[in-house]
Amino acid sequence: LAAQHLVVTPWNESQGVLDVQLAKMGFSRHITIKTPSMLSAPAIIAQSELLMAIPRSAAAKMTDAATLQVFELPFEVPPFEVIIYSHKRSGQRGASQWLKERLREWAATERT
């Protein structure tokens, strides 16, 4: 926990699922960098001493994009909800509907 951490937060939230769990246990972490995109995270992590806590399935994909080490957390993190947002105007188009359905299918397979 003494290390510096990177957090992916599209809406610049002050805390995430991990931070809530740490607070329940009486701990906190030092967040040095917030990035809005998961796409930039592997490059930042690979070129620094920062730590980042993300779901195991996402970490497995990131090791393909950059030379990273993956570690297990020393405690359990409760399940969390992922929500898909889309603009009212474009969210009903065929391509958007197709993408949302693929994401739902992927999420369902990752939970098992």
Rosetta constraint file for C-alpha pairs under 8 A:
AtomPair CA 1 CA 28 HARMONIC 7.14 0.50
AtomPair CA 1 CA 29 HARMONIC 5.27 0.50
AtomPair CA 1 CA 30 HARMONIC 7.23 0.50
AtomPair CA 2 CA 29 HARMONIC 6.86 0.50
AtomPair CA 2 CA 30 HARMONIC 6.93 0.50
AtomPair CA 3 CA 29 HARMONIC 7.70 0.50
AtomPair CA 3 CA 30 HARMONIC 6.86 0.50
AtomPair CA 3 CA 50 HARMONIC 6.99 0.50
AtomPair CA 3 CA 51 HARMONIC 7.06 0.50
AtomPair CA 4 CA 29 HARMONIC 7.53 0.50
AtomPair CA 4 CA 30 HARMONIC 5.30 0.50
AtomPair CA 4 CA 31 HARMONIC 5.89 0.50
AtomPair CA 4 CA 32 HARMONIC 5.72 0.50
AtomPair CA 4 CA 49 HARMONIC 7.54 0.50
AtomPair CA 4 CA 50 HARMONIC 5.27 0.50
AtomPair CA 4 CA 51 HARMONIC 6.34 0.50
AtomPair CA 5 CA 29 HARMONIC 7.23 0.50
AtomPair CA 5 CA 30 HARMONIC 5.98 0.50
AtomPair CA 5 CA 31 HARMONIC 4.64 0.50
AtomPair CA 5 CA 32 HARMONIC 5.62 0.50
AtomPair CA 5 CA 33 HARMONIC 6.76 0.50
AtomPair CA 5 CA 50 HARMONIC 5.14 0.50
AtomPair CA 5 CA 51 HARMONIC 4.65 0.50
AtomPair CA 5 CA 52 HARMONIC 5.63 0.50
AtomPair CA 6 CA 31 HARMONIC 5.93 0.50
AtomPair CA 6 CA 32 HARMONIC 6.05 0.50
AtomPair CA 6 CA 33 HARMONIC 4.76 0.50
AtomPair CA 6 CA 34 HARMONIC 5.78 0.50
AtomPair CA 6 CA 35 HARMONIC 7.49 0.50
AtomPair CA 6 CA 41 HARMONIC 7.80 0.50
AtomPair CA 6 CA 45 HARMONIC 7.70 0.50
AtomPair CA 6 CA 50 HARMONIC 6.21 0.50
AtomPair CA 6 CA 51 HARMONIC 6.05 0.50
AtomPair CA 6 CA 52 HARMONIC 5.17 0.50
AtomPair CA 7 CA 31 HARMONIC 6.87 0.50
AtomPair CA 7 CA 33 HARMONIC 6.39 0.50
AtomPair CA 7 CA 34 HARMONIC 4.88 0.50
AtomPair CA 7 CA 35 HARMONIC 6.36 0.50
AtomPair CA 7 CA 52 HARMONIC 6.28 0.50
AtomPair CA 7 CA 53 HARMONIC 7.59 0.50
AtomPair CA 8 CA 34 HARMONIC 5.79 0.50
AtomPair CA 8 CA 35 HARMONIC 4.94 0.50
AtomPair CA 8 CA 36 HARMONIC 5.52 0.50
AtomPair CA 8 CA 37 HARMONIC 6.12 0.50
AtomPair CA 8 CA 38 HARMONIC 6.09 0.50
AtomPair CA 8 CA 41 HARMONIC 7.35 0.50
AtomPair CA 9 CA 13 HARMONIC 6.17 0.50
AtomPair CA 9 CA 34 HARMONIC 6.42 0.50
AtomPair CA 9 CA 35 HARMONIC 6.03 0.50
AtomPair CA 9 CA 36 HARMONIC 4.92 0.50
AtomPair CA 9 CA 37 HARMONIC 7.22 0.50
AtomPair CA 10 CA 35 HARMONIC 7.19 0.50
AtomPair CA 10 CA 36 HARMONIC 3.99 0.50
AtomPair CA 10 CA 37 HARMONIC 6.37 0.50
AtomPair CA 11 CA 36 HARMONIC 6.99 0.50
AtomPair CA 12 CA 34 HARMONIC 7.21 0.50
AtomPair CA 12 CA 36 HARMONIC 7.16 0.50
AtomPair CA 15 CA 19 HARMONIC 5.48 0.50
AtomPair CA 15 CA 20 HARMONIC 6.90 0.50
AtomPair CA 16 CA 20 HARMONIC 6.34 0.50
AtomPair CA 17 CA 21 HARMONIC 6.39 0.50
AtomPair CA 17 CA 77 HARMONIC 7.57 0.50
AtomPair CA 17 CA 78 HARMONIC 7.92 0.50
AtomPair CA 17 CA 80 HARMONIC 7.20 0.50
AtomPair CA 18 CA 22 HARMONIC 6.13 0.50
AtomPair CA 18 CA 53 HARMONIC 7.68 0.50
AtomPair CA 18 CA 77 HARMONIC 6.62 0.50
AtomPair CA 19 CA 23 HARMONIC 6.08 0.50
AtomPair CA 19 CA 28 HARMONIC 6.56 0.50
AtomPair CA 19 CA 29 HARMONIC 7.41 0.50
AtomPair CA 20 CA 24 HARMONIC 6.37 0.50
AtomPair CA 21 CA 25 HARMONIC 6.53 0.50
AtomPair CA 21 CA 77 HARMONIC 6.62 0.50
AtomPair CA 21 CA 78 HARMONIC 7.93 0.50
AtomPair CA 22 CA 26 HARMONIC 6.27 0.50
AtomPair CA 22 CA 27 HARMONIC 4.94 0.50
AtomPair CA 22 CA 28 HARMONIC 5.67 0.50
AtomPair CA 22 CA 29 HARMONIC 7.96 0.50
AtomPair CA 23 CA 27 HARMONIC 5.14 0.50
AtomPair CA 23 CA 28 HARMONIC 5.98 0.50
AtomPair CA 35 CA 40 HARMONIC 7.38 0.50
AtomPair CA 35 CA 41 HARMONIC 7.20 0.50
AtomPair CA 37 CA 41 HARMONIC 7.01 0.50
AtomPair CA 38 CA 42 HARMONIC 7.67 0.50
AtomPair CA 40 CA 44 HARMONIC 6.51 0.50
AtomPair CA 41 CA 45 HARMONIC 6.03 0.50
AtomPair CA 42 CA 46 HARMONIC 5.92 0.50
AtomPair CA 42 CA 62 HARMONIC 6.22 0.50
AtomPair CA 42 CA 65 HARMONIC 6.90 0.50
AtomPair CA 42 CA 66 HARMONIC 5.94 0.50
AtomPair CA 42 CA 68 HARMONIC 7.75 0.50
AtomPair CA 43 CA 47 HARMONIC 6.30 0.50
AtomPair CA 43 CA 66 HARMONIC 6.63 0.50
AtomPair CA 44 CA 48 HARMONIC 6.36 0.50
AtomPair CA 45 CA 49 HARMONIC 6.89 0.50
AtomPair CA 45 CA 50 HARMONIC 5.71 0.50
AtomPair CA 45 CA 51 HARMONIC 6.89 0.50
AtomPair CA 45 CA 52 HARMONIC 7.52 0.50
AtomPair CA 45 CA 68 HARMONIC 7.62 0.50
AtomPair CA 46 CA 66 HARMONIC 6.36 0.50
AtomPair CA 46 CA 67 HARMONIC 6.20 0.50
AtomPair CA 46 CA 68 HARMONIC 6.06 0.50
AtomPair CA 54 CA 58 HARMONIC 6.55 0.50
AtomPair CA 54 CA 59 HARMONIC 6.43 0.50
AtomPair CA 55 CA 59 HARMONIC 6.35 0.50
AtomPair CA 56 CA 60 HARMONIC 6.23 0.50
AtomPair CA 57 CA 61 HARMONIC 6.59 0.50
AtomPair CA 57 CA 110 HARMONIC 7.08 0.50
AtomPair CA 58 CA 62 HARMONIC 6.28 0.50
AtomPair CA 59 CA 63 HARMONIC 6.39 0.50
AtomPair CA 59 CA 70 HARMONIC 6.91 0.50
AtomPair CA 60 CA 64 HARMONIC 7.28 0.50
AtomPair CA 61 CA 65 HARMONIC 7.22 0.50
AtomPair CA 62 CA 66 HARMONIC 6.32 0.50
AtomPair CA 62 CA 68 HARMONIC 7.65 0.50
AtomPair CA 63 CA 67 HARMONIC 5.90 0.50
AtomPair CA 63 CA 68 HARMONIC 5.53 0.50
AtomPair CA 63 CA 69 HARMONIC 7.63 0.50
AtomPair CA 84 CA 100 HARMONIC 7.29 0.50
AtomPair CA 86 CA 90 HARMONIC 7.12 0.50
AtomPair CA 86 CA 91 HARMONIC 4.97 0.50
AtomPair CA 87 CA 91 HARMONIC 5.23 0.50
AtomPair CA 88 CA 92 HARMONIC 7.08 0.50
AtomPair CA 90 CA 96 HARMONIC 6.99 0.50
AtomPair CA 91 CA 96 HARMONIC 5.49 0.50
AtomPair CA 91 CA 97 HARMONIC 6.71 0.50
AtomPair CA 92 CA 96 HARMONIC 6.44 0.50
AtomPair CA 92 CA 97 HARMONIC 6.04 0.50
AtomPair CA 93 CA 97 HARMONIC 6.09 0.50
AtomPair CA 94 CA 98 HARMONIC 6.01 0.50
AtomPair CA 95 CA 99 HARMONIC 6.16 0.50
AtomPair CA 96 CA 100 HARMONIC 6.14 0.50
AtomPair CA 97 CA 101 HARMONIC 6.17 0.50
AtomPair CA 98 CA 102 HARMONIC 6.29 0.50
AtomPair CA 99 CA 103 HARMONIC 6.22 0.50
AtomPair CA 100 CA 104 HARMONIC 6.21 0.50
AtomPair CA 101 CA 105 HARMONIC 6.20 0.50
AtomPair CA 102 CA 106 HARMONIC 6.12 0.50
AtomPair CA 103 CA 107 HARMONIC 6.06 0.50
AtomPair CA 104 CA 108 HARMONIC 6.17 0.50
AtomPair CA 105 CA 109 HARMONIC 6.43 0.50
AtomPair CA 106 CA 110 HARMONIC 6.23 0.50
AtomPair CA 107 CA 111 HARMONIC 6.36 0.50
AtomPair CA 108 CA 112 HARMONIC 7.02 0.50
